[in-house]
Protein backbone atom coordinates (compact mmCIF):
# COMPACT_ATOMS: atom_id res chain seq x y z
CA UNK A 1 0.00 0.00 0.00
CA UNK A 2 1.52 3.32 -1.11
CA UNK A 3 2.09 6.22 1.22
CA UNK A 4 -0.10 9.34 0.76
CA UNK A 5 1.48 12.09 -1.24
CA UNK A 6 2.38 15.48 0.23
CA UNK A 7 -0.62 17.05 -1.46
CA UNK A 8 -2.94 14.40 0.01
CA UNK A 9 -1.49 14.91 3.50
CA UNK A 10 -1.94 18.66 3.18
CA UNK A 11 -5.55 18.15 2.11
CA UNK A 12 -6.22 15.84 5.07
CA UNK A 13 -4.73 18.38 7.49
CA UNK A 14 -6.94 21.06 5.99
CA UNK A 15 -10.01 18.86 6.41
CA UNK A 16 -9.21 18.15 10.08
CA UNK A 17 -11.03 20.70 12.22
CA UNK A 18 -10.42 20.76 15.97
CA UNK A 19 -12.80 23.62 16.83
CA UNK A 20 -15.55 22.63 14.38
CA UNK A 21 -15.41 18.86 13.69
CA UNK A 22 -18.67 18.99 11.72
CA UNK A 23 -16.81 20.90 9.00
CA UNK A 24 -15.00 17.70 8.10
CA UNK A 25 -18.29 16.35 6.72
CA UNK A 26 -18.63 19.47 4.57
CA UNK A 27 -15.22 18.92 3.03
CA UNK A 28 -16.10 15.26 2.47
CA UNK A 29 -19.26 16.38 0.66
CA UNK A 30 -17.17 18.51 -1.71
CA UNK A 31 -14.73 15.66 -2.37
CA UNK A 32 -17.62 13.26 -3.05
CA UNK A 33 -19.24 15.63 -5.52
CA UNK A 34 -15.94 16.16 -7.36
CA UNK A 35 -15.52 12.41 -7.63
CA UNK A 36 -19.02 12.05 -9.10
CA UNK A 37 -18.32 14.78 -11.64
CA UNK A 38 -15.09 13.05 -12.66
CA UNK A 39 -16.93 9.74 -13.10
CA UNK A 40 -19.59 11.39 -15.24
CA UNK A 41 -16.90 13.02 -17.37
CA UNK A 42 -15.24 9.61 -17.90
CA UNK A 43 -18.63 8.08 -18.73
CA UNK A 44 -18.96 10.37 -21.74
CA UNK A 45 -20.67 13.49 -20.43
CA UNK A 46 -17.92 15.57 -22.11
CA UNK A 47 -19.04 14.34 -25.53
CA UNK A 48 -22.29 16.33 -25.28
CA UNK A 49 -21.80 20.14 -25.43
CA UNK A 50 -24.75 20.81 -23.15
CA UNK A 51 -23.57 18.30 -20.55
CA UNK A 52 -20.03 19.64 -20.85
CA UNK A 53 -21.31 23.11 -19.99
CA UNK A 54 -23.22 21.73 -16.98
CA UNK A 55 -20.06 19.95 -15.77
CA UNK A 56 -18.06 23.17 -16.02
CA UNK A 57 -20.71 25.08 -14.08
CA UNK A 58 -20.79 22.40 -11.37
CA UNK A 59 -17.02 22.52 -10.98
CA UNK A 60 -17.14 26.29 -10.72
CA UNK A 61 -19.79 26.08 -7.99
CA UNK A 62 -17.68 23.54 -6.08
CA UNK A 63 -14.70 25.90 -6.27
CA UNK A 64 -16.88 28.64 -4.77
CA UNK A 65 -18.10 26.22 -2.07
CA UNK A 66 -14.50 25.41 -1.12
CA UNK A 67 -13.72 29.12 -0.95
CA UNK A 68 -16.59 29.55 1.51
CA UNK A 69 -15.01 26.95 3.81
CA UNK A 70 -11.45 28.18 3.34
CA UNK A 71 -12.14 31.71 4.63
CA UNK A 72 -9.20 33.03 6.74
CA UNK A 73 -9.44 32.96 10.50
CA UNK A 74 -7.75 31.50 13.57
CA UNK A 75 -9.00 29.71 16.64
CA UNK A 76 -12.49 30.67 17.84
CA UNK A 77 -12.93 33.38 15.15
CA UNK A 78 -12.41 30.95 12.28
CA UNK A 79 -16.03 29.61 12.10
CA UNK A 80 -17.38 33.17 12.26
CA UNK A 81 -15.61 34.12 9.02
CA UNK A 82 -16.87 31.17 7.01
CA UNK A 83 -19.96 31.43 4.84
CA UNK A 84 -21.85 28.20 5.47
CA UNK A 85 -25.05 29.55 3.98
CA UNK A 86 -23.45 30.15 0.58
CA UNK A 87 -21.63 26.83 0.85
CA UNK A 88 -24.86 24.89 1.08
CA UNK A 89 -26.42 26.97 -1.68
CA UNK A 90 -23.60 26.06 -4.09
CA UNK A 91 -23.58 22.39 -3.04
CA UNK A 92 -27.33 22.06 -3.45
CA UNK A 93 -27.18 23.60 -6.92
CA UNK A 94 -24.57 20.99 -7.89
CA UNK A 95 -26.78 18.19 -6.48
CA UNK A 96 -29.69 19.45 -8.56
CA UNK A 97 -27.71 19.80 -11.80
CA UNK A 98 -26.34 16.28 -11.41
CA UNK A 99 -29.86 14.98 -12.07
CA UNK A 100 -29.42 16.17 -15.66
CA UNK A 101 -26.22 14.16 -16.07
CA UNK A 102 -26.59 10.87 -14.17
CA UNK A 103 -27.51 7.59 -15.90
CA UNK A 104 -31.19 6.67 -16.31
CA UNK A 105 -31.10 3.85 -13.74
CA UNK A 106 -29.68 6.12 -11.06
CA UNK A 107 -32.19 8.84 -11.95
CA UNK A 108 -35.08 6.59 -10.92
CA UNK A 109 -33.55 6.00 -7.48
CA UNK A 110 -32.87 9.71 -6.95
CA UNK A 111 -36.37 10.60 -8.15
CA UNK A 112 -37.96 8.30 -5.56
CA UNK A 113 -35.74 9.81 -2.84
CA UNK A 114 -36.78 13.27 -4.00
CA UNK A 115 -40.44 12.32 -3.76
CA UNK A 116 -40.01 11.12 -0.17
CA UNK A 117 -38.05 14.24 0.79
CA UNK A 118 -40.73 16.42 -0.83
CA UNK A 119 -43.48 14.72 1.16
CA UNK A 120 -41.54 15.15 4.43
CA UNK A 121 -40.37 18.76 4.02
CA UNK A 122 -42.99 20.60 1.95
CA UNK A 123 -46.05 21.23 4.12
CA UNK A 124 -47.97 23.52 1.76
CA UNK A 125 -51.13 21.60 0.71
CA UNK A 126 -51.31 23.29 -2.69
CA UNK A 127 -47.71 22.34 -3.51
CA UNK A 128 -48.27 18.81 -2.20
CA UNK A 129 -51.28 18.42 -4.47
CA UNK A 130 -49.50 19.90 -7.50
CA UNK A 131 -46.34 17.80 -7.22
CA UNK A 132 -47.41 14.64 -5.34
CA UNK A 133 -51.15 14.56 -5.89
CA UNK A 134 -53.89 13.29 -3.59
CA UNK A 135 -54.52 9.80 -2.29
CA UNK A 136 -56.83 8.04 -4.71
CA UNK A 137 -56.91 11.09 -6.99
CA UNK A 138 -54.91 12.48 -9.87
CA UNK A 139 -51.16 12.05 -9.35
CA UNK A 140 -48.97 15.15 -9.29
CA UNK A 141 -46.42 15.99 -11.92
CA UNK A 142 -43.53 14.54 -9.88
CA UNK A 143 -45.29 11.17 -9.63
CA UNK A 144 -46.11 11.32 -13.33
CA UNK A 145 -42.45 11.89 -14.15
CA UNK A 146 -41.40 8.98 -11.93
CA UNK A 147 -43.97 6.79 -13.68
CA UNK A 148 -42.64 7.88 -17.10
CA UNK A 149 -39.08 7.04 -16.00
CA UNK A 150 -40.15 3.59 -14.80
CA UNK A 151 -42.00 2.88 -18.06
CA UNK A 152 -39.00 3.98 -20.12
CA UNK A 153 -36.70 1.63 -18.18
CA UNK A 154 -39.13 -1.29 -18.43
CA UNK A 155 -39.69 -0.90 -22.17
CA UNK A 156 -38.07 -3.39 -24.54
CA UNK A 157 -35.89 -2.06 -25.97
CA UNK A 158 -35.23 0.63 -23.37
CA UNK A 159 -36.31 4.06 -24.52
CA UNK A 160 -34.65 7.35 -23.69
CA UNK A 161 -36.00 9.32 -20.74
CA UNK A 162 -37.58 12.62 -21.66
CA UNK A 163 -35.52 15.71 -20.65
CA UNK A 164 -38.76 17.17 -19.32
CA UNK A 165 -38.98 14.41 -16.69
CA UNK A 166 -35.41 15.15 -15.58
CA UNK A 167 -36.24 18.83 -15.24
CA UNK A 168 -39.33 18.04 -13.15
CA UNK A 169 -37.27 15.93 -10.73
CA UNK A 170 -34.60 18.64 -10.57
CA UNK A 171 -37.15 21.37 -9.81
CA UNK A 172 -38.74 19.22 -7.08
CA UNK A 173 -35.32 18.67 -5.49
CA UNK A 174 -34.63 22.42 -5.66
CA UNK A 175 -37.86 23.14 -3.75
CA UNK A 176 -36.83 20.62 -1.10
CA UNK A 177 -33.33 22.08 -0.79
CA UNK A 178 -34.65 25.64 -0.50
CA UNK A 179 -37.05 24.59 2.26
CA UNK A 180 -34.28 22.74 4.10
CA UNK A 181 -31.99 25.79 3.82
CA UNK A 182 -34.76 28.07 5.07
CA UNK A 183 -35.45 25.82 8.07
CA UNK A 184 -31.75 25.46 8.85
CA UNK A 185 -31.09 29.19 8.80
CA UNK A 186 -34.14 29.93 10.90
CA UNK A 187 -32.69 27.51 13.43
CA UNK A 188 -29.30 29.19 13.08
CA UNK A 189 -30.73 32.64 13.81
CA UNK A 190 -32.77 31.40 16.76
CA UNK A 191 -29.71 29.65 18.15
CA UNK A 192 -27.55 32.77 17.73
CA UNK A 193 -30.18 34.89 19.48
CA UNK A 194 -30.41 32.33 22.29
CA UNK A 195 -26.63 32.25 22.79
CA UNK A 196 -26.36 36.06 22.92
CA UNK A 197 -29.38 36.22 25.22
CA UNK A 198 -27.83 33.66 27.56
CA UNK A 199 -24.61 35.68 27.72
CA UNK A 200 -26.53 38.86 28.46
CA UNK A 201 -28.60 37.12 31.14
CA UNK A 202 -25.35 36.28 32.89
CA UNK A 203 -23.95 39.78 32.42
CA UNK A 204 -26.98 41.76 33.63
CA UNK A 205 -26.90 40.49 37.27
CA UNK A 206 -23.18 41.32 37.40
CA UNK A 207 -23.92 44.78 36.02
CA UNK A 208 -26.65 45.30 38.65
CA UNK A 209 -24.24 44.20 41.39
CA UNK A 210 -21.51 46.62 40.29
CA UNK A 211 -24.08 49.38 39.87
CA UNK A 212 -25.30 48.85 43.44
CA UNK A 213 -21.72 48.73 44.69
CA UNK A 214 -20.84 51.95 42.90
CA UNK A 215 -24.00 53.61 44.17
CA UNK A 216 -23.09 52.67 47.73
CA UNK A 217 -19.53 53.97 47.39
CA UNK A 218 -20.70 57.18 45.75
CA UNK A 219 -23.54 57.98 48.14
CA UNK A 220 -21.83 56.59 51.23
CA UNK A 221 -24.95 54.65 52.22
CA UNK A 222 -26.05 51.05 51.97
CA UNK A 223 -27.98 50.34 48.75
CA UNK A 224 -31.15 48.26 49.17
CA UNK A 225 -33.54 47.13 46.44
CA UNK A 226 -36.60 48.65 48.13
CA UNK A 227 -39.37 50.85 46.70
CA UNK A 228 -38.39 53.66 49.11
CA UNK A 229 -35.20 54.27 47.10
CA UNK A 230 -37.10 55.32 43.98
CA UNK A 231 -34.25 56.19 41.59
CA UNK A 232 -32.17 53.06 42.17
CA UNK A 233 -35.29 50.90 42.46
CA UNK A 234 -36.66 52.05 39.08
CA UNK A 235 -33.28 51.50 37.42
CA UNK A 236 -33.16 47.98 38.88
CA UNK A 237 -36.65 47.25 37.55
CA UNK A 238 -35.58 48.38 34.08
CA UNK A 239 -32.62 45.98 34.20
CA UNK A 240 -34.98 43.19 35.25
CA UNK A 241 -37.23 44.08 32.30
CA UNK A 242 -34.23 43.66 29.99
CA UNK A 243 -33.54 40.33 31.70
CA UNK A 244 -37.13 39.24 31.01
CA UNK A 245 -36.76 40.12 27.31
CA UNK A 246 -33.63 37.98 27.00
CA UNK A 247 -35.42 35.19 28.85
CA UNK A 248 -38.17 35.41 26.23
CA UNK A 249 -35.54 34.98 23.50
CA UNK A 250 -34.31 31.80 25.21
CA UNK A 251 -37.65 30.04 25.62
CA UNK A 252 -39.44 31.15 22.44
CA UNK A 253 -38.62 30.54 18.79
CA UNK A 254 -39.60 32.69 15.83
CA UNK A 255 -40.04 31.89 12.13
CA UNK A 256 -37.87 34.53 10.47
CA UNK A 257 -37.81 34.92 6.72
CA UNK A 258 -34.35 36.46 6.82
CA UNK A 259 -33.34 33.98 4.09
CA UNK A 260 -34.24 36.82 1.69
CA UNK A 261 -31.70 39.24 3.08
CA UNK A 262 -32.43 41.31 6.24
CA UNK A 263 -30.44 39.11 8.64
CA UNK A 264 -29.10 41.87 10.89
CA UNK A 265 -32.49 43.55 11.19
CA UNK A 266 -33.95 40.47 12.82
CA UNK A 267 -30.84 39.92 14.93
CA UNK A 268 -30.72 43.50 16.22
CA UNK A 269 -34.45 43.49 16.91
CA UNK A 270 -34.13 40.59 19.34
CA UNK A 271 -30.74 41.54 20.80
CA UNK A 272 -31.23 45.32 21.15
CA UNK A 273 -34.77 46.55 20.39
CA UNK A 274 -36.65 43.86 22.30
CA UNK A 275 -34.65 44.36 25.56
CA UNK A 276 -35.22 48.14 25.33
CA UNK A 277 -38.92 47.42 24.95
CA UNK A 278 -38.68 45.12 27.98
CA UNK A 279 -37.11 47.88 30.09
CA UNK A 280 -39.83 50.29 28.98
CA UNK A 281 -42.51 47.74 29.86
CA UNK A 282 -41.05 47.23 33.34
CA UNK A 283 -40.93 50.99 33.98
CA UNK A 284 -44.48 51.35 32.67
CA UNK A 285 -45.78 48.63 34.98
CA UNK A 286 -44.08 50.30 37.96
CA UNK A 287 -45.56 53.71 37.14
CA UNK A 288 -48.94 52.10 36.49
CA UNK A 289 -48.89 50.49 39.95
CA UNK A 290 -47.92 53.76 41.60
CA UNK A 291 -50.82 55.52 39.86
CA UNK A 292 -53.32 52.87 41.17
CA UNK A 293 -55.24 52.98 37.89
CA UNK A 294 -55.37 49.23 37.24
CA UNK A 295 -53.87 47.48 40.28
CA UNK A 296 -52.07 48.25 43.51
CA UNK A 297 -49.57 46.51 45.77
CA UNK A 298 -49.99 47.18 49.50
CA UNK A 299 -47.80 46.11 52.39
CA UNK A 300 -47.40 47.10 56.07
CA UNK A 301 -45.58 50.40 56.36
CA UNK A 302 -42.14 50.55 57.90
CA UNK A 303 -42.61 52.99 60.81
CA UNK A 304 -38.95 53.33 61.73
CA UNK A 305 -38.07 54.42 58.24
CA UNK A 306 -40.96 56.90 58.20
CA UNK A 307 -40.41 58.35 61.69
CA UNK A 308 -36.61 58.42 61.59
CA UNK A 309 -36.43 62.03 60.31
CA UNK A 310 -38.73 63.20 63.10
CA UNK A 311 -36.66 61.40 65.73
CA UNK A 312 -33.43 62.85 64.35
CA UNK A 313 -34.89 66.31 64.42
CA UNK A 314 -36.00 65.91 68.03
CA UNK A 315 -32.62 64.51 69.06
CA UNK A 316 -30.88 67.47 67.47
CA UNK A 317 -33.13 69.80 69.38
CA UNK A 318 -32.36 67.91 72.60
CA UNK A 319 -28.61 68.19 71.94
CA UNK A 320 -28.92 71.94 71.44
CA UNK A 321 -30.95 72.27 74.61
CA UNK A 322 -28.49 70.15 76.60
CA UNK A 323 -25.72 72.60 75.75
CA UNK A 324 -27.65 75.40 77.40
CA UNK A 325 -29.20 73.48 80.26
CA UNK A 326 -26.57 74.61 82.78
CA UNK A 327 -27.47 78.25 82.21
CA UNK A 328 -31.14 78.03 81.50
CA UNK A 329 -32.29 75.08 83.55
CA UNK A 330 -35.25 76.86 85.04
CA UNK A 331 -36.32 78.46 81.73
CA UNK A 332 -36.18 75.41 79.53
CA UNK A 333 -37.39 72.78 81.97
CA UNK A 334 -40.96 72.84 80.57
CA UNK A 335 -39.62 72.48 76.99
CA UNK A 336 -37.41 69.54 77.98
CA UNK A 337 -40.31 67.87 79.68
CA UNK A 338 -42.52 68.37 76.62
CA UNK A 339 -39.86 67.04 74.22
CA UNK A 340 -39.22 64.00 76.42
CA UNK A 341 -42.93 63.28 76.43
CA UNK A 342 -43.06 63.52 72.63
CA UNK A 343 -40.09 61.18 72.22
CA UNK A 344 -41.63 58.67 74.63
CA UNK A 345 -44.87 58.77 72.68
CA UNK A 346 -43.04 58.24 69.39
CA UNK A 347 -41.12 55.23 70.72
CA UNK A 348 -44.37 53.76 72.01
CA UNK A 349 -45.85 54.29 68.58
CA UNK A 350 -42.84 52.57 67.02
CA UNK A 351 -43.46 49.43 69.05
CA UNK A 352 -47.08 49.07 67.98
CA UNK A 353 -47.24 50.88 64.63
CA UNK A 354 -46.90 47.89 62.29
CA UNK A 355 -49.54 45.86 64.13
CA UNK A 356 -52.03 48.71 64.60
CA UNK A 357 -51.92 50.80 61.44
CA UNK A 358 -52.35 49.14 58.03
CA UNK A 359 -51.04 50.59 54.79
CA UNK A 360 -52.83 53.74 53.79
CA UNK A 361 -52.30 53.33 50.04
CA UNK A 362 -55.26 53.89 47.79
CA UNK A 363 -56.67 50.75 46.28
CA UNK A 364 -56.72 50.27 42.52
CA UNK A 365 -58.98 48.10 40.44
CA UNK A 366 -57.00 45.01 41.56
CA UNK A 367 -55.75 45.04 45.13
CA UNK A 368 -52.86 42.78 46.21
CA UNK A 369 -51.96 42.71 49.91
CA UNK A 370 -48.38 41.65 50.63
CA UNK A 371 -47.03 40.63 54.06
CA UNK A 372 -43.87 42.79 54.14
CA UNK A 373 -41.68 45.28 52.34
CA UNK A 374 -39.34 42.48 51.24
CA UNK A 375 -42.30 40.68 49.64
CA UNK A 376 -43.24 43.91 47.87
CA UNK A 377 -39.73 44.22 46.42
CA UNK A 378 -39.88 40.63 45.19
CA UNK A 379 -43.33 41.23 43.67
CA UNK A 380 -42.05 44.29 41.79
CA UNK A 381 -39.13 42.22 40.50
CA UNK A 382 -41.45 39.45 39.28
CA UNK A 383 -43.69 41.99 37.55
CA UNK A 384 -40.67 43.60 35.88
CA UNK A 385 -39.39 40.27 34.52
CA UNK A 386 -42.88 39.32 33.34
CA UNK A 387 -43.28 42.72 31.68
CA UNK A 388 -39.97 42.33 29.87
CA UNK A 389 -40.88 38.78 28.83
CA UNK A 390 -44.21 39.71 27.26
CA UNK A 391 -43.03 43.09 25.95
CA UNK A 392 -45.27 44.66 23.33
CA UNK A 393 -48.25 42.40 24.10
CA UNK A 394 -48.36 43.52 27.72
CA UNK A 395 -47.83 47.18 26.85
CA UNK A 396 -50.61 47.13 24.26
CA UNK A 397 -53.17 45.47 26.54
CA UNK A 398 -52.27 47.58 29.59
CA UNK A 399 -52.40 50.86 27.69
CA UNK A 400 -55.82 49.93 26.33
CA UNK A 401 -57.06 49.16 29.85
CA UNK A 402 -55.64 52.43 31.17
CA UNK A 403 -57.40 54.41 28.45
CA UNK A 404 -60.68 52.66 29.18
CA UNK A 405 -60.23 53.25 32.92
CA UNK A 406 -59.52 56.96 32.37
CA UNK A 407 -62.49 57.25 30.06
CA UNK A 408 -64.79 55.59 32.61
CA UNK A 409 -63.66 57.84 35.47
CA UNK A 410 -63.27 61.08 33.54
CA UNK A 411 -65.70 63.95 34.21
CA UNK A 412 -67.74 64.88 31.19
CA UNK A 413 -69.24 68.37 31.18
CA UNK A 414 -72.80 68.67 29.94
CA UNK A 415 -73.46 70.95 26.98
CA UNK A 416 -74.96 74.34 27.74
N, C-alpha and C positions, 0 to 999 in steps of 0.2 A: 504494500500500500504506500503510495507516494506521499511525501510531506506537502502540506499546503504551501503555496507560493507566498511571497511577501505581500503581494496585492490582496490575496485572500485573507491573510492574517490581519492586514490593515482594515479590511472590510468587516471582519468579525469583531475587531476591537471597536470599530465605529458603531456596530449594532449593539454592543453590550452597554446597557444603561444601568448605572447603579442607583441614581435618584429616581428614574422613571422606568422600571422594568417593563411596563406594558408597551413601551415604545419599540421593544425588540419585535413584537408581533407586527407592528406597522412596517418595519423594515422587511420582515419576512414576507409580508403581503406584496411589497414592491418587487422583491426578488421573484416571487411566484408569478406575478403578472408578466415580468420580463421573460421568464422562461416560457410561458404560454405563447407570448408573441413570437419568440424565436422558433418554437415548434410550428406555429402556423405559417411562418415565413418559409420554413423548410418543406412544409406540406404543399407549397405551391401558391400561397396567397400573393406572393410577389408577381406572379404571372398575370394577374388581373390588375389593371391600372386603378380601378376604384378601390379594391382591397389593399393595394399598395399605399394609396393615400390614407386609408383608415389606419393601417399599421404605423405610418409615419406620425399621424396625429396622436395615436396612443402612446408611442414612445416619447413624444414631446410632453404629453401630460404626465407621464411617469417621471420625466426629468424635473418637471415643476413640483411634483409631489415630493421627490427627494430633496429638493431645495427647501421645501417647507419644513422638513424634519432636520435639515442640516443648518438651521439658523444659528448664528453665533451666540454663545452664552456659556457661563461657567457656574457650576454648583447649583444652588437653589434657583438662580435666575434663568437657567437654561430653558426649563419648560415654559417659562413665561414669554420667551421670545420666539417660540415655535408656533406656526400657524396650522393647528390641527384641523380647523374647519376647512381651510382650502385643501389640505391634504386629502381629506375624505371626499371632497367634491371632485378632485381630479381622479382619484382611484375609482370612484363610482362611475364616472364618465367612461373610463377604460373598461370596466366590467360590462357596461351597457353596449359599447361599441363591439366588444368581442362577440356578442350574439350575432353580429352580421358576418363574422368570419369563421366561426367554429363549424365543424362537420355537422351534417344533418342529424346523425344519431345522438350526438351530444346536445344538439339544440332541443330535442324532445325532452331530455332529462332536465335541462335548465328551464324550459318552459313550464314544466310541472312544478318545479321549485318556486318559480316566479308566481304561479297561481296560488300556491299555499302561502307565500309571503304576502301577497296582495290581500288574501282573505284575513290574515292575522293583523295586518298593520293599517289597512285602509278602512276606517269606520264609517265613512260617508255612505248612506244607503243608496243615493243616486249613482255614485261611482261604482259601488258594488254591483248594482243592477246592470249598469252599462258594460262593465268588463267581465263580471262573473256570471251574471244572470240570476234568476230566482229558482228556487227549488221547484221542480215540476213544471217550470215555465220555459220561456225562450232563453237559450244560453247566451251569455255575453260574448263580446267579440274576442276576448282572450281565450275562452273555451272553444270558440269556433276555430281560432287559429291553431290551437292544440289538436283539435280533431282533424284539421286539414293536414297537419304535420304527420299525425299517425297514419292517415289514409295514404299519404305519399310514400311513407316508409313501408307500408304493407303491400303496396301495389307491385305487380309483377309484369314487366320489370319495374324497378323503383323509379319513380318520377321525381323531378326536381321540386324542391320546396319553393313556394312563391315568396319573392322578396317582401311582399306585403305582410305575410305572416311573421317574418322575422322582425319587421318594423313594429308590428303590434306587440310582440313579446318584449322588444327593447323599450317601447314606450311604457308598458306596464311595469317593467323593472325600474325605470326612471322614476315613476310615481312612488314606488315603494322606497327607493333610496332617498328621495326628497323628504318623504314622511319620516323615515328613520333619522335623517340628519336634523330635521326640525325638532323631533322629540329629544334627540341627544343634546342639542344645544339649549333647549329649554331646561333640561336637567343640569347642564353645565352652568347656566346663569343662576338657577336656583341654588346650586351648590356653592357658587362663588359668593352670592349674597349671604348664604347661611354661614360661611366661613368668616366673612368680614363682620357679620353681626355677632358671631360668637366671640371674636376678638374684642369688639367694642363692648360687649357685655362684661367682659373681664376687666376692661380698662376703665369703664365708668365708675364702678365702686372705688377703685384706686383714686380716681380723680376727685370723687366726693370726699374721700378721706383726707387727701392733701389739701383740698379746699377748706375743710373744717379745721385742719391743723393750722393752715395759714391764717384763717380768720381768728383763731384763738390767740396766735402769736401777735397778730396785728392789733386786736382789740384789747388784749390782756385779760380776757375773761374766758371761762369755759364755754364751749360751743355745744349746745344741745339741740337735737332735732325736735323742737316743740313748737306748736303754733304761736306761742308768745313772741318768739323771735321771728318776726314776719319776713324780713328780707332774706335771711339765710334759709328759713323754712320754705319760702316760695321757690328759691333757687334749687333747693334739694328736690322739691316736687317736680320741677322741670327736668332735672336729670333723671328722675325715676320715670317720667313720661318718655324720655328718649330710650331708657332701658326697656320699657314696655314695647316700643316700636321695634327695637331689635329682636325682642322675644317673639313678636309677631312674624318677623322674617324667618326665624328659626322653625317655627311650628306650622307655617302655612306655605303653600306652593302656588305659584301663579303660572298661567299659560301665556308666555310672552312671545309675540310674533317678531322678535328682534332679528329673525333669520333674514329679514328684508333690509336690514341696515342699522336702525337706531339702537345699537347695543348699549352705548354709554348713557343714553337717555334713561333706559330702564334701570341700569345699574345705579346711576346717581339718584334716581327717584327713591329707590329702596334704601340706599346707604346714607343719603343726605336729606332729601326732601321729606321722606316719611318720618325720620326721627325728629325733625323740626316741627312737623305737624303733631307728633306725639307730645313734645314739650308744650306746645300751644294748647293742646287738649287738656293736659294736666293742670296748667295754669288756669284755664277756663273753668274746669271743674272746681278748683279751689275757690275762685272768685264767685262762682255760682253758689257754692255752699255758704260762703260768708254773706251773700245777699239774701239767703233764705227764700229764694223764689220757688225752687223746686223741692229741695230737701235741706235738712239741717242735721248736724252732728252736735250732740250735747253731752257734756261730761261734768262731774262735780268740779267746782272751781277750786283753785289752789289759793287758800286764804293767805298763806305766808308770802307768796309772791305778790299778791295784790296789796297787802297791808305793810309790806316792807318799807316802801317810801315814807309812809306816815310814821312808822316807828323810828326810822332814821332821823326824820325831822324832829320828832319829840326828844330823841336822845341828844341831838345837837343843841336843842334848846336847854336841856338839863345840864349839859356840859358848860354852856355859857353862864347859866345861873350859878352853877357850883363855883365858878371862878369869882363870883361876886358875893357869895354867901357869907363870907367873913365880915364884910362891911355892911351888907344890907339884909342881915338875917331877919330882923323884925319886919322889914318892908316886903320882902319877897316870900315870906313863909306861906301866905295864902296861895300864891301862884304855884309854889312847889307842891303844896298839898293837892291842888287841883290837877297839876300835871301827873303826879303819882297816881291819882285816882283814874285819870284817863288811860295811863299805861296799863294799870291793873285790869281795867275793863277790856282793853284791846287784847291782852294776853288771855283773858278768860274767853273772849270771842274766838281767838285762835284755836283754843282747845276744842271748841264745839262747832266751829263754823262749817266744816265739811259735812258733819252729820245733820246739821239743822237746816242750813240754807241750800237748796238745790240750785242748779244752773239757771240763770235768768235769761238765757238766750231765747230769742223769738223763734217759735216753731215755724217750719216751712210746710210745704205740702206733704212731705214725707219726713217723719221725725224718727231719728235713731238715737237712742240713749246709750251711752258708753260708760263703763264703770270707772275709768280713770283717764288722766291726761296722757299716760303712756299708750292706752288703748286708742285714744283719739289720734295720736301721732301715727300709730300703725294703720289705722283706718284710712287716714289721708294718704299714706304711702301706697296702700292697696288700690285706692281709687286712682292715684296718679299712674300706677303701672297699668291698670285696666284701661284708663283713658288713652295712654300711649299705645296700647295693644290694638284697640278698636279704631283709634284715629278719626278719620273723616266721618265714619258711620256714627260714632258717638257725638261728634260735634254737630252734625246735621240734625240728628234727632233732638239733642238737647236745646239747640237754638230754636228749633220749631216749637218745643214745649215752652221755652221762655217767652217767645213772642205770643203764644196763645195765653199764657198766664198773665202777661202784661195787658193784653187786650181785654181779658176777663175782669181784671181789677182796675182798669183805667176809668177815670171819671169822664163821662161824655156830657158835654153841655147841651142843653136843649135849645133848639132854634127859637129866636125871638118871634 
